[in-house]
Amino acid sequence: MKQLLMILLLLTAGISYAQKDKKLTDQTVNQASIAAHLKFLSSDALEGRDTPSKGLEVAAEYLRTQLELYGVKPFDEYPDYFQTVNMKKVIKPNQGVISFDSSQFELEKDFLLLNGSNIDLSKQVVSLEYATPEEIEAADVKGKIIVATAGDGTDMSPRAWFGLVAEKREAAKAAGALALIELYNSPQIPWSLLVRYLSGKRVELDYGQEEDDFTSIWVNNANQSNSPAFTKVKRLSINISGASVERFDVANIVGYVEGSDAKLKEEYVVYSAHYDHVGIGQPDSTGDAIYNGARDNAIGTVTVLEAAKNIGKYPTKRSALFIFFAGEEKGLLGSEWYVEHSAVPLNEIVYCFNSDGGGYNNTNLATVIGLDRTTAEELLIEAIEAYGLKAGDDENYKDQGLFDRSDNVSFAKKGIPAPTFTPGMDAFDDSIFKYYHQPSDEFESLDMDYMYTFYRAYVLSGRMIGNMKETPFWKEGDKYYDVGKKLYK
C-alpha cells in the first residue's frame, strides 16, 4: 500500500509540474508578439537575410536587443551577444581553357574547377584508371598532370565520387603531381545541374589556413564522348583566371539564463535556430526577387525568441543557452563554428532543441525530426498534445535526410541529443515546394492561429526538457549513441 501511494504521489507531482509549465507558457506567449517578430524578420527591408548581407546584420542586431530585453545574459567573451564567425567567399574563375593537339575545352561548358585557383600550366600527362591513392602511389606522377575517371569503379553515385575527390587530391599532391583531371559521366546528376551547383560563389568557414591551390577538375564526359581524346593525350595546357577569395565576418547571437536548481543548473539545454536565408535571387512571375524566408527560418528564429522571453522570466531548473546561427543556408556553417568554439564545454550541453523548417502542410501536427531518437520522446509528445496537436515525425520522408540537413546535426555529431522542431509536415510535397526557398514565403501567407498554437507547444516542450528529472540522452542503438557516451563519459 505504501509503495502504491508513493507511485501515485510521484505521478501527481509530475502532472502538476507539467501543468505549472503550461500555465507559465501561457503567461508569456501571445499572438501579437509572435506576429511582430515574424513581420520584421521576413520583411522586404531585410532583403532575405543572405550570408553575408546588410539585412543579416540588421537581423542580428534585432535579435541581440530582444535577448537583452528578455533578461538573457551575455557571456563574458561575447559582451554584445555576438560570437564572431570567420567566413570566406570563394569566387570561382570566369575564364578557363584546357587545350591539347586540336582539342579545346571551355570552363563550365566542358569542365568545372572543383579545387584550386588561377593557373597557367602546360605539362606532361599520366593516365590512370581512377587515380585512387594506391594507383597514384604506384605510378610516376611527379611534375605531371593526372587524367583519370571520376569515382573508384565500385560506387556509381556522383555524390560518392565527389566525396573521393579530396582523398585523390591529397594523394596526388603528396606524390608531386601538379593537377588532377577526372572525366565525369553520370545520368544521375547531369552536367547542367553540376554547373548550377558547383560554379559561381561559395561561402565557407575560414579557419585561417592557407588556401589549397592544388588544381582538381571534372570534365564533362557524357556518353564517354571525350574518353578517346583524353586517353591519347600526352601533354596538355590548363589556363584558368578570375578566381579570388574574399574574407568576412558574420555573427552567431549567443546568450544564457542560469538554471534555478543548484545542481541541474550545471547542465545546459540549447534552444537554437538559424536566422539567415538566401537573399535576393531569380524573380518569380510577379517580379518579386526577395526570398523573405518566413517559414525558413523566421518561424524557427521566433520560437527561440519566445523561449527566451519565457525562460528569461521563469527560469527552468537547467540553464538555458540561446543561439541564433548565421550561414545555415551555406552549409550549416554557423552551427559548425559554434560547436568548435562553444561558450560552455560541450559535455555540459545535455540537449539541443533546434527549430527549423521548410514549411507546413498539416496544421494538426507539430513535427519533430528525430522524435523517436532521444529519451525525451514521451515528454515532447505530452507537451505537443497539451495544445491539441499531434506529434509528427519524418517517417513519410526519411529519404530527404532532414535530420542531417539542419544545425542540429552539428551538435549530434559531437554526441549531444539534438532533434529539430518544425511546423506540421506529413509529406515533402508540392504544398511545401510552393514556398520552400521561394519569394512567396512571406508573412502574409502564414496561418497565425496555427502559429500561436505551434509556438506554445515549442515553449512548453522546451520548459519540460529544462525541468525533466532525468538527463535526456540518445536511445540505445542510435547512430550517435556511442559518440554521446564518449562525450559524457
N, C-alpha and C positions, 0 to 999 in steps of 0.2 A: 504494500500500500504506500509506503514511504517513497519507494522508487518511482511508482506511477505518479505520485504527487509532484516529485521533483521534475519529472519529464514534462508534466503539464505546466509547471511554473516556468520552465525554460522556454517552452513553446510560446507561452503567453508573453514572456519578456521579448522574444524575437518578434512577434507580431506587433506588440506595442511600439517597439523601436522602429519598425518599418513604417508604422502609422505616423510616428513622430516625424520621420524623414519626409513623408509625403506632405504633412502639414507645413514643414519648413520649406519644401519645394514650392508649394502653392503660394507662399508668402512673398516670394521674390520674382517668380517667372510670370510675366504678363505680356499680352499680345502687342501692346503699344511699343514696349522697348524692343521686342524682337523685330517688329516691322521697321522701326527707326534704324536699327543696326543694319538690317538687310538692305534697306533702301540706299543707305550711304555706301556700303561696301560693294554693291553691284551697280552703282550709278555710272553714267557715262563719264562723269568727271574723273574717275579713276582709270579710265581707258583700258580696262581689262586686266590691270594689275600684273603686267608681264614682269619677268625677272631678267634683267633689271629694267626699271622704268620709274618715272616721277610718280605715277599712280601707285606703284608698290610702296614708295617712300611715304606717301600721304596715308595709305592704309596702315602702315607700320606705326606712324605717329598717332593715328586714331586709336589703335589697339593699345598702345602704351598708355595713353591718357585714360582709357577705360579701366585698365588694370589698376592704375593709381587711384582712380575714383572709387573702385570697389574694395580698396583696402588690401590689395595684393602687394606683397613686399618685393622689392628688387633684391637680387643677390649683390654682395659687395663688389664682385667682379663685373657686374652689369648694372651700375647705379641708375642708368636711364632705361633699364629693362632690355636694352639692345645687346644681343650677342652677335658680334661681327662675324659674318661668314665670308670667307675669301673665295671668290669665283673668278673664272676667266671665260671670255668669249673667244672660241677658236673659229676664225673666219677662214673658210675653205678657199682654195685658189679660184681665180676666174679665167685662167688660161692654162692650157696644157696640151701637149702633144707627145705621143710615143711614135717613133719612126724607125724603120729599118727597110733596107732594099727599096722597093717601090711602094711599100705599105705605110699608111699613116693613120693613127687612131687619135680621136679628139676627146678631150675631157668631157665627162658626163654623157655625151652621145655614145662613146665606145668604152670609156674607163672611168673609174672613181678612185680618188685618193682616200684610202682608209686611214693612213697614218703618215706623218711626215709634214714637210713644208715645201717651200720653194726649192727647186733643184734643177741643175743643168748638168746632165751626166750622159756619157757615151762610153759603154764598156762591153766586154765580152759577156756572153750568156751561157749559163749552165742549165740544162733541162733536167728536172726531177719529176717523179710521178706525182707526189702530193706534197713534197717539201716537209715531211714530218721531221721532227728533231733527229730521229735515227738516220733518215736519208741524208739530211744536211751534214751530220757528223761524218758520214761515210764518204762524202763527196768533196771535191776540191772546189770550194765556192769563194775563197778569199779574193777580194777585189773584183768580184763578178756580180752580175745580176741573175737572180734565180727566177726561172719560169716554171710553174707547176700548175696542177689542177686544184681548185678550191676543195676543201674538205679533206677526208682521210680515206675515202673509199668504203667506209662502213656505215656511218650515219648520213642519210640523204637530206637532212634538214638544213636549210640555209642558215638558220639560227645557230645550229651546231657548228657549221663552217665558220661563221663569224666568231664564235667562241674560241676556235682554234687559231685564229689569226695572231693573237698576242703571243701564244706559245711558239708558233712558227717564226714570228718576227724576232723574238728573243734568241732563239737558236741560230737564226741566220746572222743576226748582229754579232753574236758571240763568236761565230765561225769566220767573221771578217767579210761577209757578203755586203754589198752596197745597196741592194734593193731586192724586193720580193714582189713578183707579179704572179697573180693567180687567175686562172681562167674560170669564169663563173658561168654555170649553165644549170638553171633550175626553173621549172614551170611553177613551183610552189610560190615563189616570190619573184615576179617578173622584173626585168631590168628597170622599167619605168618607175616601179614602186621603190626600188633601191635608190634610184636617183633622187626621188622625192624625199626620202628619209635620211640619206647619207650625204647629200650635198648641202651647200649653204652654211649657216652659222650653227655652232654647237656650244652650249654652255656646260662647263664642268667645274668641279671644285678645284681650287688652287692651293695645293699643299706646299708650294714654294720650290718644288724640284725643277730641274732644268727640263725643257721640252725634249721629248723623244723625237728626234728628227729622222729616224730610220724610215725610208720610204717603203710603204706597203700599198699595193694596188690590186684592185679587182678589174678584170677586163671582161666585157660582155662577150660570152661565147655561146649564145643561144643556138641550139641545134648543131653545136660543135663547129660553127661556121668559121671560127678563127683558129681552130686547132692546127690545121695544116701549116699555116703561116708561122705560128709561134713554135711549132715543133722543129722547123727547119732553120730558124734564125740563129745566127752565130754571134751577132753583135747588134745592139740597138741603142737608141738615144731616148732619154727622157727629159723633157723641158716643161717645167711647171712654174707658174708665177702668180702673184696676187694673194698669197696666203699671209695671214697675220694673227697675232694673239693680243687681245685687249683684256687687261685685268681690272677688276672692280670688286666692291664690297656691297653686300646687302645685309639685312638683319633678320635673325630669329628674335622673337619677342618672348622673354622668359621672366616669370615671377613665381612666388610661392606664398602659401598660407600655412603657418605652423599648425600641426595637429593638436587636438585638445587632450589626448591621452598621454600620460607621462612616458609610457613605453612605446605605444604604437606610433607616436609622432616621429619616431626614428625611421619609419617606413614611409615612402612616398608613392602616391598614385599620380600618374601623369594624365592630364587632360589636354589633348593636342589636336591640332588641325592645321592644314596649310592654308595660307591666306593669299597666295598668288594664283593667277590664272594665265591665259595665253595671249592676252593683249589685243592688239589690232591686227586683223587678218583679211582674208578674202571677203568682200561684201556679199551679202545674201541678195535675194531677189528684190528686196526693198531698198537696197543700197546701204544697209547698216553693216558697218565693218568692225564695230566694237563687240568683243566677246566678253560680256559682262560677268559671266560666271556666278550667277545667283545660286544655282544648285552646286556648282563645283568651283569654289567651295565656300561661298559666303555663308551658306547654311551651316556647314561644319564649323566655320570660324565663330559664328554666333552661338553655337552650342557651348563652346568653350567660354565665351564671354558670359553667358548665362550661368554656367557652373561657377565661374569666378565670382560673379555677383552674389550667388547664393552661399558659397563656402566662405567667401570673404566675410559675410555677415554671420554665418552659422558654421564655424569650422567643424570638420569631421575629425574622428579620432586619429586617423592617419594624416600626415601632412599632404598637401596638395601642390602639385607642380604644374603650372600652366605654360604651355608652349605653343606659339604660332610659328610655323615653318615657312620660309621662302623656298623657291626653287623646286617644289614638288613636281611641277609640270615639266621640268627639265631633267627629271630622273631621280626624284626623292632626295635632292641634294641637301636641303636644309636639315632634314632629319638625320641624314648620314653624317653631316658635320656635327650635329648636336651630340650624338652618341659617342663621338670621338673626343668631344670637348664638354662633357656634361658638367653642370654646376654642382651636382652631387654624385657620389660614387654610384655606378650602375647597380651594384648589389644592394643598394638602399631603395632602388625603384622596384616596387613589387608588382606593378601593373601599369600598362599604358592603355588608356581608354581613348583611342583615336576617333576622330569624326571626319568622314569624307564621303563623297558620293557623286554619281553622275546624274542622278535624278530619281524619280519615283513613279510607280505606276499602280500602286496598291495602297490606298490610304487607310486600310485596316491593319497595316503592318508597321512595325519598326524593325528594320533588318540589321542583324549583327553578323558581319563577315567574320567567321571564326567563333560563332556562338557556342558550338559544342566542343571547343578545343581547350577551354580552361575550366577550373573548378568553380568559377563564378557563374556558370551557365544558369543554374536554377534561380540565382539571385537576379540576374538580368531578366529572365522570363517573368519573375514576380513583379519587378519594377515596371516593365513594359505593360503587363496585363493590368496593373493598378490604374492605368489611364485608358483602359478599354481597348487597347491594341493587342495584336498577336505578335509574338516574337518570331521573326522570319530569319532564314539564313540563306546561304548561296547554293543550296542543294541543286537548284534547277540550272545553274550556270557556272558550275565549278570549273568548266573548261576555260573560262575567262581569266582564271587565276587572280581574282581580285584581292585575295589576302596578301599576295606578294606584289601588289601594284600600288600600294599606298604607304604612307610614312610609318604605319605600324610595323612594317616588316624590318625597318632599321633597328627597332627595339627587339623584335622577335629573334633576329639573327644573333643578338647578344644574349638571348636566353630569357628576356623579360616577356611575360604573358601580355599579348597585345592584340585584341580584336579591334574591329572598326565598326562604329555605329553609323548607320546610314538610313535615310528615309526608305519607306517600304518599296521594295522591288522584288517581284516574284519571277521576273524574266528579263533577260538582257535583249529587249526587242525594239521595234521601231518607235514605240512611245518613249523610250529612253533616248534613242538617237535623234529624235526630234529636237531635243535641247542640248544634248551632250556635245560640248565644245562647239556651240553654235551661237551666233549673235542673238538668237531668240531666247537665250537663257537669261531672262530679265526678271526683276522683282514682280512686275505686274502679272506674270504667268504663274505665280505661286498660289497655292491654296492655303491661306493664312489660318483658317480654322484647324486644318490638319497640322500645320506647322506648330501651332500653340500646343496641341496635344503631344506632338513629337518632341518638342523641347522639354516639356515637363518630364516625359519618360526618360530622356537623356540625363537630366539633372538628378532625378531620383535614382537612376541606376548608378550614377557617379557617387552620390551620397552613400548608397548602400555598400558599394565597394570600399569606400573610405572608412566605413564603420564595421565591416564584416569581422566576425570573431577570428576566423582562421585566415591566415595569409593566403591569398589566391595563388594558384600555380597552374602550369600546364597539366592536362590529363596525361596519364602514362600512355606511351605509345605515339604521342605527337612527335613530329619530326624535330621540334625544338625542345623537347623534354630533356634530353641529355645535356644540351648546352646550358639549359636553365639550371639543372642540378649542379653543373660545374660552376656557374656564376654565383649561386647562393651557397655553395659548399654544403 
